[in-house]
């Protein structure tokens, strides 16, 4: 078979696997039910029909874990150090409460998982950086047992629990990409835990001013397309045009590098009451993001989000 045909077949398999994963997450979401998701876990929106609309105040959303007091940890090892050489050190640091070490483990081990998946098809793989350069393979992932590689998702959760907002948004964004044996007991337990913690994590990142949380929450509350949510986290909430519009407006301002505090002059698709609600939510929460970085940094820092648009 010609190389380009092999590449196309490999890409098709990956897209098909992702699509199947999404379908399974949606199915398991319906099976597990919505009982664990509470309205107070969501960013407080504005009731667009309440008299005298004003910014609502609510108690902070329920948190899946309380971060430990900040502790000073040494700098992380250089990026080019073999994972096997630093694995035990990072594990020990993560267990002592080092969120950055836990996130580094999650990223490195997830990349090793991706490399090993590529290597299983190295007869078809076309990326020499992943499949054919022995030096690169040895540097990145050789010597790491599969049991350690399979723990990447646990370290991502640990980093989120320790207060790393990047880990929070990565964890909430793309659960179908974790290395879990699908529909195994471990996968089912993990899926149930994700449904209980993903939204509170996304809200915590939002309240901390992490711009990528806007992307996660905007997709969660977006209108359904053919009855399906636009992201996995959308299975946890009902569509909300007020929240979706406010979050999307903030994303648009960041995309255009517009740091002014003015809300959109018009809110397309919203009636008058909904527009007032979206404007009020925008005015209340935009200051925490006005100096934020690129929200699409999500696709660079999350080890499993590289294939997202």
DAURSUL-V713930 format. One record per residue. N is the residue number from 1. PHI is phi in whole degrees, -180 to 180 (* if undefined). Layout:
N;PHI, N;PHI
//
This chain:
1;*, 2;-65, 3;-55, 4;-69, 5;-70, 6;-64, 7;-61, 8;-63, 9;-66, 10;-63, 11;-62, 12;-62, 13;-62, 14;-66, 15;-63, 16;-65, 17;-63, 18;-63, 19;-63, 20;-64, 21;-62, 22;-60, 23;-62, 24;-67, 25;-63, 26;-63, 27;-66, 28;-67, 29;-63, 30;-66, 31;-70, 32;-74, 33;85, 34;-108, 35;-62, 36;-84, 37;-96, 38;-117, 39;-62, 40;-71, 41;-79, 42;-100, 43;-57, 44;-62, 45;-98, 46;-110, 47;-71, 48;-71, 49;-111, 50;-72, 51;-67, 52;59, 53;-55, 54;-149, 55;-63, 56;-84, 57;-117, 58;-136, 59;-67, 60;-57, 61;-65, 62;-58, 63;-107, 64;-71, 65;-165, 66;-100, 67;-61, 68;-73, 69;-56, 70;-60, 71;-127, 72;-82, 73;-122, 74;-67, 75;-61, 76;-72, 77;-61, 78;-60, 79;-65, 80;-90, 81;-74, 82;-57, 83;-60, 84;-60, 85;-76, 86;-120, 87;-57, 88;-64, 89;-64, 90;-66, 91;-61, 92;-62, 93;-66, 94;-63, 95;-69, 96;-86, 97;108, 98;-86, 99;-64, 100;-64, 101;-66, 102;-64, 103;-67, 104;-62, 105;-61, 106;-60, 107;-67, 108;-63, 109;-70, 110;-66, 111;-66, 112;-65, 113;-62, 114;-62, 115;-63, 116;-67, 117;-64, 118;-64, 119;-65, 120;-63, 121;-117, 122;-64, 123;-67, 124;-108, 125;-66, 126;-116, 127;-91, 128;-64, 129;-67, 130;-104, 131;-113, 132;-130, 133;-93, 134;-59, 135;-65, 136;-65, 137;-61, 138;-65, 139;-64, 140;-82, 141;-137, 142;-61, 143;92, 144;-92, 145;-67, 146;-60, 147;-60, 148;-69, 149;-61, 150;-69, 151;-89, 152;-56, 153;-66, 154;-67, 155;-73, 156;-64, 157;-64, 158;-61, 159;-62, 160;-64, 161;-62, 162;-84, 163;105, 164;-77, 165;-67, 166;-62, 167;-64, 168;-60, 169;-73, 170;-64, 171;-63, 172;-74, 173;-75, 174;-142, 175;-67, 176;-71, 177;-94, 178;-77, 179;-85, 180;-117, 181;-64, 182;-60, 183;66, 184;-75, 185;-60, 186;-65, 187;-65, 188;-64, 189;-64, 190;-65, 191;-62, 192;-64, 193;-65, 194;-60, 195;-63, 196;-82, 197;-116, 198;-61, 199;-67, 200;-58, 201;-64, 202;-61, 203;-67, 204;-61, 205;-65, 206;-60, 207;-68, 208;-83, 209;86, 210;-79, 211;-63, 212;-65, 213;-64, 214;-60, 215;-64, 216;-63, 217;-75, 218;-61, 219;-70, 220;-65, 221;-94, 222;-63, 223;-57, 224;-70, 225;-113, 226;54, 227;82, 228;-111, 229;-70, 230;-83, 231;-152, 232;-61, 233;-66, 234;-66, 235;-74, 236;-94, 237;-136, 238;-88, 239;-57, 240;-144, 241;-66, 242;-69, 243;-62, 244;-58, 245;-67, 246;-65, 247;-65, 248;-65, 249;-65, 250;-66, 251;-61, 252;-64, 253;-64, 254;-66, 255;-61, 256;-91, 257;56, 258;-95, 259;-99, 260;-69, 261;-101, 262;-86, 263;-73, 264;-58, 265;-68, 266;-133, 267;-117, 268;-63, 269;85, 270;-106, 271;-79, 272;-62, 273;-65, 274;-64, 275;-63, 276;-64, 277;-62, 278;-65, 279;-63, 280;-67, 281;-63, 282;-59, 283;-63, 284;-71, 285;-106, 286;-57, 287;-55, 288;-74, 289;-113, 290;-59, 291;-110, 292;-76, 293;-85, 294;-72, 295;-65, 296;-81, 297;-60, 298;-48, 299;-78, 300;-98, 301;-93, 302;-83, 303;-66, 304;-114, 305;-103, 306;-66, 307;-90, 308;-76, 309;-68
//
